[in-house]
Amino acid sequence: MVAQVAAGDTPRLYAFTGDTANARDGIRHDIPKPWLYSTFVIPEDTERLSEVRRLLRTLERDQKATLLVPHDEHSIEDTDVLRWTGP
């Protein structure tokens, strides 16, 4: 999912990555999840996930989207999203 959020004169683009990768670097360097995990624990279409990681990488690079990777606490802390979490 991609969302455009008003931020003054310049809207910001956020890409919610879901379970595509466990860390932002997994998207940036097309690193799949561990083979045992994606084969036996949670069977995944690794080829399709690679395609999605490439799409997300393009959004980040070309559209300046901020990637929000739910399993990567540090990548979320690097964004300004946490300051929007309410009173």
N, CA, C and O atoms as a Maestro MAE file, in Angstrom:
{
 s_m_m2io_version
 :::
 2.0.0
}

f_m_ct {
 s_m_title
 :::
 protein
 m_atom[348] {
  # First column is atom index #
  i_m_mmod_type
  r_m_x_coord
  r_m_y_coord
  r_m_z_coord
  i_m_residue_number
  s_m_chain_name
  s_m_pdb_residue_name
  s_m_pdb_atom_name
  i_m_atomic_number
  :::
  1 25 0.842 -1.156 0.000 1 A "MET " " N  " 7
  2 3 0.000 0.000 0.000 1 A "MET " " CA " 6
  3 2 0.899 1.234 0.000 1 A "MET " " C  " 6
  4 15 1.934 1.266 0.666 1 A "MET " " O  " 8
  5 25 0.488 2.237 -0.751 2 A "VAL " " N  " 7
  6 3 1.214 3.495 -0.813 2 A "VAL " " CA " 6
  7 2 0.245 4.603 -0.421 2 A "VAL " " C  " 6
  8 15 -0.910 4.614 -0.847 2 A "VAL " " O  " 8
  9 25 0.729 5.536 0.398 3 A "ALA " " N  " 7
  10 3 -0.112 6.656 0.822 3 A "ALA " " CA " 6
  11 2 0.650 7.954 0.627 3 A "ALA " " C  " 6
  12 15 1.844 8.043 0.914 3 A "ALA " " O  " 8
  13 25 -0.057 8.953 0.138 4 A "GLN " " N  " 7
  14 3 0.509 10.289 0.019 4 A "GLN " " CA " 6
  15 2 -0.100 11.121 1.133 4 A "GLN " " C  " 6
  16 15 -1.321 11.174 1.280 4 A "GLN " " O  " 8
  17 25 0.758 11.775 1.924 5 A "VAL " " N  " 7
  18 3 0.317 12.502 3.102 5 A "VAL " " CA " 6
  19 2 0.704 13.966 2.948 5 A "VAL " " C  " 6
  20 15 1.836 14.288 2.587 5 A "VAL " " O  " 8
  21 25 -0.241 14.836 3.223 6 A "ALA " " N  " 7
  22 3 0.044 16.263 3.151 6 A "ALA " " CA " 6
  23 2 1.046 16.630 4.242 6 A "ALA " " C  " 6
  24 15 0.894 16.254 5.404 6 A "ALA " " O  " 8
  25 25 2.073 17.372 3.837 7 A "ALA " " N  " 7
  26 3 3.089 17.824 4.786 7 A "ALA " " CA " 6
  27 2 3.502 19.237 4.377 7 A "ALA " " C  " 6
  28 15 4.562 19.438 3.785 7 A "ALA " " O  " 8
  29 25 2.653 20.210 4.700 8 A "GLY " " N  " 7
  30 3 2.919 21.573 4.262 8 A "GLY " " CA " 6
  31 2 2.763 21.678 2.758 8 A "GLY " " C  " 6
  32 15 1.781 21.194 2.196 8 A "GLY " " O  " 8
  33 25 3.722 22.305 2.110 9 A "ASP " " N  " 7
  34 3 3.670 22.486 0.654 9 A "ASP " " CA " 6
  35 2 4.125 21.255 -0.110 9 A "ASP " " C  " 6
  36 15 3.868 21.138 -1.308 9 A "ASP " " O  " 8
  37 25 4.795 20.341 0.568 10 A "THR " " N  " 7
  38 3 5.343 19.167 -0.106 10 A "THR " " CA " 6
  39 2 4.719 17.897 0.457 10 A "THR " " C  " 6
  40 15 5.020 17.513 1.587 10 A "THR " " O  " 8
  41 25 3.854 17.239 -0.313 11 A "PRO " " N  " 7
  42 3 3.286 15.967 0.169 11 A "PRO " " CA " 6
  43 2 4.363 14.893 0.282 11 A "PRO " " C  " 6
  44 15 5.335 14.898 -0.474 11 A "PRO " " O  " 8
  45 25 4.190 13.983 1.217 12 A "ARG " " N  " 7
  46 3 5.144 12.899 1.421 12 A "ARG " " CA " 6
  47 2 4.495 11.592 0.996 12 A "ARG " " C  " 6
  48 15 3.295 11.385 1.176 12 A "ARG " " O  " 8
  49 25 5.321 10.706 0.422 13 A "LEU " " N  " 7
  50 3 4.854 9.412 -0.050 13 A "LEU " " CA " 6
  51 2 5.401 8.329 0.870 13 A "LEU " " C  " 6
  52 15 6.605 8.270 1.118 13 A "LEU " " O  " 8
  53 25 4.517 7.471 1.376 14 A "TYR " " N  " 7
  54 3 4.905 6.374 2.248 14 A "TYR " " CA " 6
  55 2 4.496 5.057 1.604 14 A "TYR " " C  " 6
  56 15 3.381 4.922 1.100 14 A "TYR " " O  " 8
  57 25 5.402 4.090 1.625 15 A "ALA " " N  " 7
  58 3 5.124 2.752 1.093 15 A "ALA " " CA " 6
  59 2 5.151 1.765 2.259 15 A "ALA " " C  " 6
  60 15 6.188 1.555 2.888 15 A "ALA " " O  " 8
  61 25 4.008 1.171 2.533 16 A "PHE " " N  " 7
  62 3 3.884 0.163 3.585 16 A "PHE " " CA " 6
  63 2 4.262 -1.179 2.959 16 A "PHE " " C  " 6
  64 15 3.568 -1.663 2.065 16 A "PHE " " O  " 8
  65 25 5.341 -1.774 3.415 17 A "THR " " N  " 7
  66 3 5.923 -2.928 2.737 17 A "THR " " CA " 6
  67 2 5.325 -4.266 3.147 17 A "THR " " C  " 6
  68 15 5.567 -5.269 2.477 17 A "THR " " O  " 8
  69 25 4.566 -4.309 4.207 18 A "GLY " " N  " 7
  70 3 3.996 -5.582 4.660 18 A "GLY " " CA " 6
  71 2 5.090 -6.599 4.975 18 A "GLY " " C  " 6
  72 15 6.117 -6.246 5.553 18 A "GLY " " O  " 8
  73 25 4.877 -7.846 4.602 19 A "ASP " " N  " 7
  74 3 5.838 -8.925 4.892 19 A "ASP " " CA " 6
  75 2 6.784 -9.198 3.722 19 A "ASP " " C  " 6
  76 15 7.314 -10.302 3.593 19 A "ASP " " O  " 8
  77 25 6.993 -8.204 2.880 20 A "THR " " N  " 7
  78 3 7.877 -8.379 1.722 20 A "THR " " CA " 6
  79 2 9.306 -8.676 2.143 20 A "THR " " C  " 6
  80 15 10.014 -9.429 1.474 20 A "THR " " O  " 8
  81 25 9.726 -8.087 3.250 21 A "ALA " " N  " 7
  82 3 11.085 -8.291 3.767 21 A "ALA " " CA " 6
  83 2 11.058 -8.089 5.273 21 A "ALA " " C  " 6
  84 15 10.132 -7.483 5.813 21 A "ALA " " O  " 8
  85 25 12.076 -8.599 5.941 22 A "ASN " " N  " 7
  86 3 12.160 -8.430 7.388 22 A "ASN " " CA " 6
  87 2 12.895 -7.166 7.783 22 A "ASN " " C  " 6
  88 15 12.857 -6.770 8.948 22 A "ASN " " O  " 8
  89 25 13.570 -6.518 6.826 23 A "ALA " " N  " 7
  90 3 14.329 -5.307 7.109 23 A "ALA " " CA " 6
  91 2 14.396 -4.448 5.850 23 A "ALA " " C  " 6
  92 15 14.271 -4.953 4.734 23 A "ALA " " O  " 8
  93 25 14.592 -3.152 6.040 24 A "ARG " " N  " 7
  94 3 14.684 -2.232 4.908 24 A "ARG " " CA " 6
  95 2 15.809 -2.626 3.963 24 A "ARG " " C  " 6
  96 15 15.654 -2.509 2.748 24 A "ARG " " O  " 8
  97 25 16.945 -3.093 4.492 25 A "ASP " " N  " 7
  98 3 18.048 -3.522 3.630 25 A "ASP " " CA " 6
  99 2 17.654 -4.718 2.767 25 A "ASP " " C  " 6
  100 15 18.199 -4.894 1.677 25 A "ASP " " O  " 8
  101 25 16.723 -5.537 3.234 26 A "GLY " " N  " 7
  102 3 16.231 -6.647 2.426 26 A "GLY " " CA " 6
  103 2 15.581 -6.150 1.150 26 A "GLY " " C  " 6
  104 15 15.661 -6.802 0.109 26 A "GLY " " O  " 8
  105 25 14.935 -4.991 1.233 27 A "ILE " " N  " 7
  106 3 14.325 -4.383 0.052 27 A "ILE " " CA " 6
  107 2 15.397 -3.713 -0.795 27 A "ILE " " C  " 6
  108 15 15.442 -3.897 -2.012 27 A "ILE " " O  " 8
  109 25 16.249 -2.945 -0.157 28 A "ARG " " N  " 7
  110 3 17.265 -2.188 -0.899 28 A "ARG " " CA " 6
  111 2 18.255 -3.084 -1.643 28 A "ARG " " C  " 6
  112 15 18.773 -2.699 -2.691 28 A "ARG " " O  " 8
  113 25 18.518 -4.277 -1.107 29 A "HIS " " N  " 7
  114 3 19.520 -5.171 -1.716 29 A "HIS " " CA " 6
  115 2 18.907 -6.484 -2.210 29 A "HIS " " C  " 6
  116 15 19.628 -7.431 -2.522 29 A "HIS " " O  " 8
  117 25 17.577 -6.536 -2.280 30 A "ASP " " N  " 7
  118 3 16.844 -7.722 -2.739 30 A "ASP " " CA " 6
  119 2 17.298 -8.993 -2.021 30 A "ASP " " C  " 6
  120 15 17.650 -9.996 -2.643 30 A "ASP " " O  " 8
  121 25 17.277 -8.916 -0.704 31 A "ILE " " N  " 7
  122 3 17.668 -10.050 0.143 31 A "ILE " " CA " 6
  123 2 16.390 -10.782 0.564 31 A "ILE " " C  " 6
  124 15 15.545 -10.203 1.247 31 A "ILE " " O  " 8
  125 25 16.245 -12.040 0.166 32 A "PRO " " N  " 7
  126 3 15.038 -12.781 0.552 32 A "PRO " " CA " 6
  127 2 15.088 -13.191 2.023 32 A "PRO " " C  " 6
  128 15 16.131 -13.123 2.674 32 A "PRO " " O  " 8
  129 25 13.949 -13.610 2.516 33 A "LYS " " N  " 7
  130 3 13.907 -14.168 3.869 33 A "LYS " " CA " 6
  131 2 14.665 -15.496 3.851 33 A "LYS " " C  " 6
  132 15 14.874 -16.069 2.781 33 A "LYS " " O  " 8
  133 25 15.075 -15.989 5.011 34 A "PRO " " N  " 7
  134 3 15.810 -17.261 5.041 34 A "PRO " " CA " 6
  135 2 15.042 -18.382 4.335 34 A "PRO " " C  " 6
  136 15 13.820 -18.482 4.448 34 A "PRO " " O  " 8
  137 25 15.773 -19.211 3.616 35 A "TRP " " N  " 7
  138 3 15.189 -20.276 2.803 35 A "TRP " " CA " 6
  139 2 14.291 -21.205 3.625 35 A "TRP " " C  " 6
  140 15 13.172 -21.503 3.207 35 A "TRP " " O  " 8
  141 25 14.760 -21.665 4.782 36 A "LEU " " N  " 7
  142 3 13.945 -22.569 5.600 36 A "LEU " " CA " 6
  143 2 12.626 -21.924 5.997 36 A "LEU " " C  " 6
  144 15 11.575 -22.564 5.970 36 A "LEU " " O  " 8
  145 25 12.693 -20.664 6.361 37 A "TYR " " N  " 7
  146 3 11.492 -19.938 6.769 37 A "TYR " " CA " 6
  147 2 10.503 -19.851 5.612 37 A "TYR " " C  " 6
  148 15 9.335 -20.207 5.767 37 A "TYR " " O  " 8
  149 25 10.962 -19.377 4.448 38 A "SER " " N  " 7
  150 3 10.034 -19.153 3.338 38 A "SER " " CA " 6
  151 2 9.639 -20.438 2.614 38 A "SER " " C  " 6
  152 15 8.747 -20.429 1.765 38 A "SER " " O  " 8
  153 25 10.297 -21.530 2.946 39 A "THR " " N  " 7
  154 3 9.938 -22.812 2.343 39 A "THR " " CA " 6
  155 2 9.035 -23.639 3.255 39 A "THR " " C  " 6
  156 15 8.060 -24.232 2.793 39 A "THR " " O  " 8
  157 25 9.359 -23.679 4.550 40 A "PHE " " N  " 7
  158 3 8.639 -24.579 5.463 40 A "PHE " " CA " 6
  159 2 7.772 -23.878 6.503 40 A "PHE " " C  " 6
  160 15 6.679 -24.358 6.802 40 A "PHE " " O  " 8
  161 25 8.226 -22.755 7.062 41 A "VAL " " N  " 7
  162 3 7.459 -22.098 8.122 41 A "VAL " " CA " 6
  163 2 6.271 -21.348 7.519 41 A "VAL " " C  " 6
  164 15 5.120 -21.620 7.862 41 A "VAL " " O  " 8
  165 25 6.548 -20.425 6.640 42 A "ILE " " N  " 7
  166 3 5.521 -19.677 5.916 42 A "ILE " " CA " 6
  167 2 5.855 -19.777 4.435 42 A "ILE " " C  " 6
  168 15 6.621 -18.958 3.927 42 A "ILE " " O  " 8
  169 25 5.300 -20.759 3.731 43 A "PRO " " N  " 7
  170 3 5.616 -20.900 2.299 43 A "PRO " " CA " 6
  171 2 5.265 -19.625 1.529 43 A "PRO " " C  " 6
  172 15 4.142 -19.124 1.605 43 A "PRO " " O  " 8
  173 25 6.248 -19.113 0.789 44 A "GLU " " N  " 7
  174 3 6.081 -17.867 0.054 44 A "GLU " " CA " 6
  175 2 6.553 -18.039 -1.383 44 A "GLU " " C  " 6
  176 15 7.373 -18.907 -1.683 44 A "GLU " " O  " 8
  177 25 6.035 -17.216 -2.246 45 A "ASP " " N  " 7
  178 3 6.476 -17.177 -3.635 45 A "ASP " " CA " 6
  179 2 7.686 -16.239 -3.687 45 A "ASP " " C  " 6
  180 15 7.531 -15.026 -3.829 45 A "ASP " " O  " 8
  181 25 8.872 -16.800 -3.573 46 A "THR " " N  " 7
  182 3 10.085 -15.991 -3.459 46 A "THR " " CA " 6
  183 2 10.347 -15.158 -4.710 46 A "THR " " C  " 6
  184 15 10.887 -14.056 -4.617 46 A "THR " " O  " 8
  185 25 9.969 -15.672 -5.872 47 A "GLU " " N  " 7
  186 3 10.154 -14.905 -7.113 47 A "GLU " " CA " 6
  187 2 9.259 -13.658 -7.113 47 A "GLU " " C  " 6
  188 15 9.698 -12.568 -7.479 47 A "GLU " " O  " 8
  189 25 8.011 -13.834 -6.700 48 A "ARG " " N  " 7
  190 3 7.093 -12.693 -6.646 48 A "ARG " " CA " 6
  191 2 7.547 -11.675 -5.611 48 A "ARG " " C  " 6
  192 15 7.481 -10.471 -5.861 48 A "ARG " " O  " 8
  193 25 8.008 -12.137 -4.455 49 A "LEU " " N  " 7
  194 3 8.487 -11.209 -3.431 49 A "LEU " " CA " 6
  195 2 9.687 -10.412 -3.927 49 A "LEU " " C  " 6
  196 15 9.837 -9.241 -3.578 49 A "LEU " " O  " 8
  197 25 10.536 -11.026 -4.729 50 A "SER " " N  " 7
  198 3 11.663 -10.320 -5.317 50 A "SER " " CA " 6
  199 2 11.172 -9.203 -6.239 50 A "SER " " C  " 6
  200 15 11.729 -8.105 -6.239 50 A "SER " " O  " 8
  201 25 10.137 -9.480 -7.019 51 A "GLU " " N  " 7
  202 3 9.549 -8.458 -7.894 51 A "GLU " " CA " 6
  203 2 9.008 -7.292 -7.071 51 A "GLU " " C  " 6
  204 15 9.199 -6.131 -7.432 51 A "GLU " " O  " 8
  205 25 8.336 -7.602 -5.971 52 A "VAL " " N  " 7
  206 3 7.763 -6.558 -5.123 52 A "VAL " " CA " 6
  207 2 8.881 -5.741 -4.469 52 A "VAL " " C  " 6
  208 15 8.771 -4.519 -4.365 52 A "VAL " " O  " 8
  209 25 9.950 -6.401 -4.029 53 A "ARG " " N  " 7
  210 3 11.081 -5.665 -3.445 53 A "ARG " " CA " 6
  211 2 11.682 -4.698 -4.465 53 A "ARG " " C  " 6
  212 15 12.046 -3.574 -4.119 53 A "ARG " " O  " 8
  213 25 11.785 -5.135 -5.720 54 A "ARG " " N  " 7
  214 3 12.307 -4.242 -6.767 54 A "ARG " " CA " 6
  215 2 11.373 -3.044 -6.974 54 A "ARG " " C  " 6
  216 15 11.841 -1.917 -7.141 54 A "ARG " " O  " 8
  217 25 10.075 -3.277 -6.965 55 A "LEU " " N  " 7
  218 3 9.114 -2.185 -7.098 55 A "LEU " " CA " 6
  219 2 9.263 -1.188 -5.946 55 A "LEU " " C  " 6
  220 15 9.293 0.023 -6.164 55 A "LEU " " O  " 8
  221 25 9.354 -1.706 -4.724 56 A "LEU " " N  " 7
  222 3 9.509 -0.837 -3.558 56 A "LEU " " CA " 6
  223 2 10.813 -0.046 -3.620 56 A "LEU " " C  " 6
  224 15 10.851 1.134 -3.271 56 A "LEU " " O  " 8
  225 25 11.873 -0.702 -4.064 57 A "ARG " " N  " 7
  226 3 13.174 -0.028 -4.203 57 A "ARG " " CA " 6
  227 2 13.058 1.112 -5.222 57 A "ARG " " C  " 6
  228 15 13.626 2.185 -5.014 57 A "ARG " " O  " 8
  229 25 12.337 0.890 -6.307 58 A "THR " " N  " 7
  230 3 12.134 1.927 -7.313 58 A "THR " " CA " 6
  231 2 11.314 3.083 -6.745 58 A "THR " " C  " 6
  232 15 11.623 4.246 -7.006 58 A "THR " " O  " 8
  233 25 10.278 2.777 -5.975 59 A "LEU " " N  " 7
  234 3 9.491 3.834 -5.334 59 A "LEU " " CA " 6
  235 2 10.356 4.681 -4.419 59 A "LEU " " C  " 6
  236 15 10.246 5.907 -4.406 59 A "LEU " " O  " 8
  237 25 11.220 4.023 -3.651 60 A "GLU " " N  " 7
  238 3 12.097 4.765 -2.739 60 A "GLU " " CA " 6
  239 2 13.075 5.635 -3.533 60 A "GLU " " C  " 6
  240 15 13.259 6.810 -3.218 60 A "GLU " " O  " 8
  241 25 13.684 5.072 -4.535 61 A "ARG " " N  " 7
  242 3 14.714 5.783 -5.298 61 A "ARG " " CA " 6
  243 2 14.122 6.876 -6.182 61 A "ARG " " C  " 6
  244 15 14.570 8.021 -6.132 61 A "ARG " " O  " 8
  245 25 13.127 6.537 -6.986 62 A "ASP " " N  " 7
  246 3 12.629 7.466 -7.995 62 A "ASP " " CA " 6
  247 2 11.533 8.404 -7.491 62 A "ASP " " C  " 6
  248 15 11.466 9.560 -7.910 62 A "ASP " " O  " 8
  249 25 10.686 7.920 -6.607 63 A "GLN " " N  " 7
  250 3 9.578 8.732 -6.108 63 A "GLN " " CA " 6
  251 2 9.847 9.292 -4.709 63 A "GLN " " C  " 6
  252 15 9.011 9.999 -4.146 63 A "GLN " " O  " 8
  253 25 11.018 8.971 -4.155 64 A "LYS " " N  " 7
  254 3 11.405 9.446 -2.810 64 A "LYS " " CA " 6
  255 2 10.415 8.988 -1.745 64 A "LYS " " C  " 6
  256 15 10.164 9.698 -0.771 64 A "LYS " " O  " 8
  257 25 9.858 7.797 -1.940 65 A "ALA " " N  " 7
  258 3 8.925 7.239 -0.957 65 A "ALA " " CA " 6
  259 2 9.693 6.794 0.280 65 A "ALA " " C  " 6
  260 15 10.825 6.321 0.187 65 A "ALA " " O  " 8
  261 25 9.074 6.949 1.419 66 A "THR " " N  " 7
  262 3 9.617 6.440 2.666 66 A "THR " " CA " 6
  263 2 9.082 5.027 2.849 66 A "THR " " C  " 6
  264 15 7.870 4.811 2.867 66 A "THR " " O  " 8
  265 25 9.996 4.059 2.986 67 A "LEU " " N  " 7
  266 3 9.588 2.664 3.183 67 A "LEU " " CA " 6
  267 2 9.297 2.427 4.656 67 A "LEU " " C  " 6
  268 15 10.112 2.758 5.517 67 A "LEU " " O  " 8
  269 25 8.150 1.860 4.939 68 A "LEU " " N  " 7
  270 3 7.778 1.501 6.309 68 A "LEU " " CA " 6
  271 2 7.732 -0.023 6.388 68 A "LEU " " C  " 6
  272 15 6.782 -0.659 5.930 68 A "LEU " " O  " 8
  273 25 8.783 -0.592 6.982 69 A "VAL " " N  " 7
  274 3 8.936 -2.049 7.080 69 A "VAL " " CA " 6
  275 2 8.550 -2.444 8.507 69 A "VAL " " C  " 6
  276 15 9.288 -2.141 9.444 69 A "VAL " " O  " 8
  277 25 7.407 -3.116 8.690 70 A "PRO " " N  " 7
  278 3 6.902 -3.372 10.034 70 A "PRO " " CA " 6
  279 2 7.826 -4.204 10.918 70 A "PRO " " C  " 6
  280 15 7.780 -4.071 12.141 70 A "PRO " " O  " 8
  281 25 8.660 -5.055 10.331 71 A "HIS " " N  " 7
  282 3 9.551 -5.887 11.142 71 A "HIS " " CA " 6
  283 2 10.888 -5.209 11.429 71 A "HIS " " C  " 6
  284 15 11.743 -5.798 12.090 71 A "HIS " " O  " 8
  285 25 11.083 -3.988 10.947 72 A "ASP " " N  " 7
  286 3 12.353 -3.281 11.102 72 A "ASP " " CA " 6
  287 2 12.128 -2.017 11.921 72 A "ASP " " C  " 6
  288 15 11.907 -0.935 11.379 72 A "ASP " " O  " 8
  289 25 12.190 -2.181 13.231 73 A "GLU " " N  " 7
  290 3 11.926 -1.075 14.151 73 A "GLU " " CA " 6
  291 2 12.836 0.121 13.878 73 A "GLU " " C  " 6
  292 15 12.400 1.269 13.963 73 A "GLU " " O  " 8
  293 25 14.095 -0.149 13.550 74 A "HIS " " N  " 7
  294 3 15.042 0.942 13.320 74 A "HIS " " CA " 6
  295 2 14.680 1.757 12.087 74 A "HIS " " C  " 6
  296 15 14.850 2.976 12.084 74 A "HIS " " O  " 8
  297 25 14.185 1.108 11.041 75 A "SER " " N  " 7
  298 3 13.808 1.866 9.845 75 A "SER " " CA " 6
  299 2 12.613 2.766 10.136 75 A "SER " " C  " 6
  300 15 12.528 3.869 9.595 75 A "SER " " O  " 8
  301 25 11.702 2.320 10.968 76 A "ILE " " N  " 7
  302 3 10.553 3.152 11.323 76 A "ILE " " CA " 6
  303 2 10.995 4.303 12.221 76 A "ILE " " C  " 6
  304 15 10.507 5.424 12.078 76 A "ILE " " O  " 8
  305 25 11.911 4.035 13.140 77 A "GLU " " N  " 7
  306 3 12.429 5.100 13.997 77 A "GLU " " CA " 6
  307 2 13.152 6.177 13.187 77 A "GLU " " C  " 6
  308 15 13.208 7.330 13.615 77 A "GLU " " O  " 8
  309 25 13.701 5.823 12.032 78 A "ASP " " N  " 7
  310 3 14.400 6.783 11.171 78 A "ASP " " CA " 6
  311 2 13.437 7.723 10.441 78 A "ASP " " C  " 6
  312 15 13.873 8.698 9.830 78 A "ASP " " O  " 8
  313 25 12.151 7.443 10.498 79 A "THR " " N  " 7
  314 3 11.161 8.279 9.814 79 A "THR " " CA " 6
  315 2 10.523 9.232 10.815 79 A "THR " " C  " 6
  316 15 10.817 9.187 12.010 79 A "THR " " O  " 8
  317 25 9.649 10.093 10.312 80 A "ASP " " N  " 7
  318 3 8.919 10.996 11.201 80 A "ASP " " CA " 6
  319 2 7.534 10.460 11.540 80 A "ASP " " C  " 6
  320 15 6.705 11.201 12.068 80 A "ASP " " O  " 8
  321 25 7.266 9.195 11.249 81 A "VAL " " N  " 7
  322 3 5.947 8.615 11.475 81 A "VAL " " CA " 6
  323 2 5.605 8.561 12.969 81 A "VAL " " C  " 6
  324 15 4.457 8.801 13.342 81 A "VAL " " O  " 8
  325 25 6.561 8.255 13.810 82 A "LEU " " N  " 7
  326 3 6.279 8.080 15.232 82 A "LEU " " CA " 6
  327 2 5.727 9.343 15.875 82 A "LEU " " C  " 6
  328 15 4.960 9.260 16.834 82 A "LEU " " O  " 8
  329 25 6.102 10.507 15.364 83 A "ARG " " N  " 7
  330 3 5.580 11.729 15.984 83 A "ARG " " CA " 6
  331 2 4.100 11.944 15.697 83 A "ARG " " C  " 6
  332 15 3.472 12.816 16.298 83 A "ARG " " O  " 8
  333 25 3.530 11.145 14.769 84 A "TRP " " N  " 7
  334 3 2.119 11.255 14.418 84 A "TRP " " CA " 6
  335 2 1.257 10.290 15.196 84 A "TRP " " C  " 6
  336 15 0.066 10.187 14.905 84 A "TRP " " O  " 8
  337 25 1.784 9.589 16.155 85 A "THR " " N  " 7
  338 3 1.060 8.495 16.789 85 A "THR " " CA " 6
  339 2 0.077 8.943 17.862 85 A "THR " " C  " 6
  340 15 -0.377 8.114 18.651 85 A "THR " " O  " 8
  341 25 -0.258 10.198 17.916 86 A "GLY " " N  " 7
  342 3 -1.295 10.634 18.843 86 A "GLY " " CA " 6
  343 2 -0.752 11.429 20.010 86 A "GLY " " C  " 6
  344 15 0.450 11.672 20.111 86 A "GLY " " O  " 8
  345 25 -1.663 11.834 20.899 87 A "PRO " " N  " 7
  346 3 -1.291 12.702 22.028 87 A "PRO " " CA " 6
  347 2 -0.429 12.002 23.057 87 A "PRO " " C  " 6
  348 15 -0.044 12.610 24.056 87 A "PRO " " O  " 8
  :::
 }
 m_bond[347] {
  # First column is bond index #
  i_m_from
  i_m_to
  i_m_order
  :::
  1 1 2 1
  2 2 3 1
  3 3 4 2
  4 3 5 1
  5 5 6 1
  6 6 7 1
  7 7 8 2
  8 7 9 1
  9 9 10 1
  10 10 11 1
  11 11 12 2
  12 11 13 1
  13 13 14 1
  14 14 15 1
  15 15 16 2
  16 15 17 1
  17 17 18 1
  18 18 19 1
  19 19 20 2
  20 19 21 1
  21 21 22 1
  22 22 23 1
  23 23 24 2
  24 23 25 1
  25 25 26 1
  26 26 27 1
  27 27 28 2
  28 27 29 1
  29 29 30 1
  30 30 31 1
  31 31 32 2
  32 31 33 1
  33 33 34 1
  34 34 35 1
  35 35 36 2
  36 35 37 1
  37 37 38 1
  38 38 39 1
  39 39 40 2
  40 39 41 1
  41 41 42 1
  42 42 43 1
  43 43 44 2
  44 43 45 1
  45 45 46 1
  46 46 47 1
  47 47 48 2
  48 47 49 1
  49 49 50 1
  50 50 51 1
  51 51 52 2
  52 51 53 1
  53 53 54 1
  54 54 55 1
  55 55 56 2
  56 55 57 1
  57 57 58 1
  58 58 59 1
  59 59 60 2
  60 59 61 1
  61 61 62 1
  62 62 63 1
  63 63 64 2
  64 63 65 1
  65 65 66 1
  66 66 67 1
  67 67 68 2
  68 67 69 1
  69 69 70 1
  70 70 71 1
  71 71 72 2
  72 71 73 1
  73 73 74 1
  74 74 75 1
  75 75 76 2
  76 75 77 1
  77 77 78 1
  78 78 79 1
  79 79 80 2
  80 79 81 1
  81 81 82 1
  82 82 83 1
  83 83 84 2
  84 83 85 1
  85 85 86 1
  86 86 87 1
  87 87 88 2
  88 87 89 1
  89 89 90 1
  90 90 91 1
  91 91 92 2
  92 91 93 1
  93 93 94 1
  94 94 95 1
  95 95 96 2
  96 95 97 1
  97 97 98 1
  98 98 99 1
  99 99 100 2
  100 99 101 1
  101 101 102 1
  102 102 103 1
  103 103 104 2
  104 103 105 1
  105 105 106 1
  106 106 107 1
  107 107 108 2
  108 107 109 1
  109 109 110 1
  110 110 111 1
  111 111 112 2
  112 111 113 1
  113 113 114 1
  114 114 115 1
  115 115 116 2
  116 115 117 1
  117 117 118 1
  118 118 119 1
  119 119 120 2
  120 119 121 1
  121 121 122 1
  122 122 123 1
  123 123 124 2
  124 123 125 1
  125 125 126 1
  126 126 127 1
  127 127 128 2
  128 127 129 1
  129 129 130 1
  130 130 131 1
  131 131 132 2
  132 131 133 1
  133 133 134 1
  134 134 135 1
  135 135 136 2
  136 135 137 1
  137 137 138 1
  138 138 139 1
  139 139 140 2
  140 139 141 1
  141 141 142 1
  142 142 143 1
  143 143 144 2
  144 143 145 1
  145 145 146 1
  146 146 147 1
  147 147 148 2
  148 147 149 1
  149 149 150 1
  150 150 151 1
  151 151 152 2
  152 151 153 1
  153 153 154 1
  154 154 155 1
  155 155 156 2
  156 155 157 1
  157 157 158 1
  158 158 159 1
  159 159 160 2
  160 159 161 1
  161 161 162 1
  162 162 163 1
  163 163 164 2
  164 163 165 1
  165 165 166 1
  166 166 167 1
  167 167 168 2
  168 167 169 1
  169 169 170 1
  170 170 171 1
  171 171 172 2
  172 171 173 1
  173 173 174 1
  174 174 175 1
  175 175 176 2
  176 175 177 1
  177 177 178 1
  178 178 179 1
  179 179 180 2
  180 179 181 1
  181 181 182 1
  182 182 183 1
  183 183 184 2
  184 183 185 1
  185 185 186 1
  186 186 187 1
  187 187 188 2
  188 187 189 1
  189 189 190 1
  190 190 191 1
  191 191 192 2
  192 191 193 1
  193 193 194 1
  194 194 195 1
  195 195 196 2
  196 195 197 1
  197 197 198 1
  198 198 199 1
  199 199 200 2
  200 199 201 1
  201 201 202 1
  202 202 203 1
  203 203 204 2
  204 203 205 1
  205 205 206 1
  206 206 207 1
  207 207 208 2
  208 207 209 1
  209 209 210 1
  210 210 211 1
  211 211 212 2
  212 211 213 1
  213 213 214 1
  214 214 215 1
  215 215 216 2
  216 215 217 1
  217 217 218 1
  218 218 219 1
  219 219 220 2
  220 219 221 1
  221 221 222 1
  222 222 223 1
  223 223 224 2
  224 223 225 1
  225 225 226 1
  226 226 227 1
  227 227 228 2
  228 227 229 1
  229 229 230 1
  230 230 231 1
  231 231 232 2
  232 231 233 1
  233 233 234 1
  234 234 235 1
  235 235 236 2
  236 235 237 1
  237 237 238 1
  238 238 239 1
  239 239 240 2
  240 239 241 1
  241 241 242 1
  242 242 243 1
  243 243 244 2
  244 243 245 1
  245 245 246 1
  246 246 247 1
  247 247 248 2
  248 247 249 1
  249 249 250 1
  250 250 251 1
  251 251 252 2
  252 251 253 1
  253 253 254 1
  254 254 255 1
  255 255 256 2
  256 255 257 1
  257 257 258 1
  258 258 259 1
  259 259 260 2
  260 259 261 1
  261 261 262 1
  262 262 263 1
  263 263 264 2
  264 263 265 1
  265 265 266 1
  266 266 267 1
  267 267 268 2
  268 267 269 1
  269 269 270 1
  270 270 271 1
  271 271 272 2
  272 271 273 1
  273 273 274 1
  274 274 275 1
  275 275 276 2
  276 275 277 1
  277 277 278 1
  278 278 279 1
  279 279 280 2
  280 279 281 1
  281 281 282 1
  282 282 283 1
  283 283 284 2
  284 283 285 1
  285 285 286 1
  286 286 287 1
  287 287 288 2
  288 287 289 1
  289 289 290 1
  290 290 291 1
  291 291 292 2
  292 291 293 1
  293 293 294 1
  294 294 295 1
  295 295 296 2
  296 295 297 1
  297 297 298 1
  298 298 299 1
  299 299 300 2
  300 299 301 1
  301 301 302 1
  302 302 303 1
  303 303 304 2
  304 303 305 1
  305 305 306 1
  306 306 307 1
  307 307 308 2
  308 307 309 1
  309 309 310 1
  310 310 311 1
  311 311 312 2
  312 311 313 1
  313 313 314 1
  314 314 315 1
  315 315 316 2
  316 315 317 1
  317 317 318 1
  318 318 319 1
  319 319 320 2
  320 319 321 1
  321 321 322 1
  322 322 323 1
  323 323 324 2
  324 323 325 1
  325 325 326 1
  326 326 327 1
  327 327 328 2
  328 327 329 1
  329 329 330 1
  330 330 331 1
  331 331 332 2
  332 331 333 1
  333 333 334 1
  334 334 335 1
  335 335 336 2
  336 335 337 1
  337 337 338 1
  338 338 339 1
  339 339 340 2
  340 339 341 1
  341 341 342 1
  342 342 343 1
  343 343 344 2
  344 343 345 1
  345 345 346 1
  346 346 347 1
  347 347 348 2
  :::
 }
}
